[in-house]
């Protein structure tokens, strides 16, 4: 039985198209493959952990003696978005996809939102987040109307200039939208997208905030907290799970801040339980903007940070590194891609060099962590704890 488990999600770091990717328009997507071809790509420590040994990955330079356990995981949920991916990692498979709006939101829904918010709306169709403020920012600043847009994912996004609509007011509008978007229109996330600047140079700020649905069933987070252990979210984990099951949340504004927070928590933050960390810059700053070199540099920064983090692990700790979907920056699309996710597992209680092959669900990760921590609870997934734990045994608390 372990005392602490850390899960780090490299947001959007998919490792190759899933067999059903063509149904999502993502055939051939390979985020890892794309960024690995950048001259800035360097992940020597992750390679040593077994990243290049995972079944089916594009880079063919496996580590002869990997020090971690490694594998790739299929998504059972019907989606390729942040909420669906994280929920499945935590043991909750979404049988039905969240609704999407390729033609924009229905007029009656927008009318109800405008009436409740007391402001008009611009755009109302799928759009790139950076392009939408470039195209509608000036009109928004002149009229005060909110820029509402969506994407291939199940999101209702509201962009507003911070000098026209202060962030706290924007968050209020998002809460209004969250209350309206229920039932058949229960999108996965309402996202506040504040921006600053002047015409031609509008830029989004770090005050983004997500308002997710509450998970409909218990997840790994509920199991951990119900057992009286700490369950800590870093980055947008609190938003993704609507705080359900979390005992503490540490929102962050960048990968660097998220990694530093994770390091502090590993050193002295809690004595037993789960620390669930999301590093969003890979997706938000590089994947969606088709910035291959930027993505590669960010992965290099993470890999450099990882050495200090591993040094902070205690004898009864384990670290799991994974992702939630893909966002291939080399394709014409700027949306998420339906891909396998990686898993790298490391810690003193774990075996080395174990290949998990291809697992059938992200949920296997959550079920495994539940068993490693020895906490009761009913979530989906099949545990592989016995395959990676020294001695193969684990007892309940």
Secondary structure, DSSP 4 states (H G I P E B T S, - for coil): --SEEEEEEETT-EEEE-TTGGGGT-TT--HHHHHHTSTT---HHHHHHTGGGSTT-S-----TT-SSEEEEE---SS--SHHHHHHHHTT---SSPPP--TT---HHHHHHHHHHHTS-EEEEEE--HHHHHHHHHHHHHHH--EEEEE-SSSEEEEEEETTTS-HHHHHHHHHHHHHHS-GGG--SEEEEEEEE--TT--EE-S--EEEEPPPSS--HHHHHHHTT-EEEEETTHHHHTTTTT-SEEE--SSHHHHHHHHHHIIIII-SSEEEEEEE-HIIIIIITTT-HHHHHHHHHHHHHHHHHHHHH--TTEEEEEE-SSB--TTSS--S-B-EEEEEEEE-TTB-SS-EEEEES-THHHHHHHHHHHT-----SS---HHHHBTTS-----
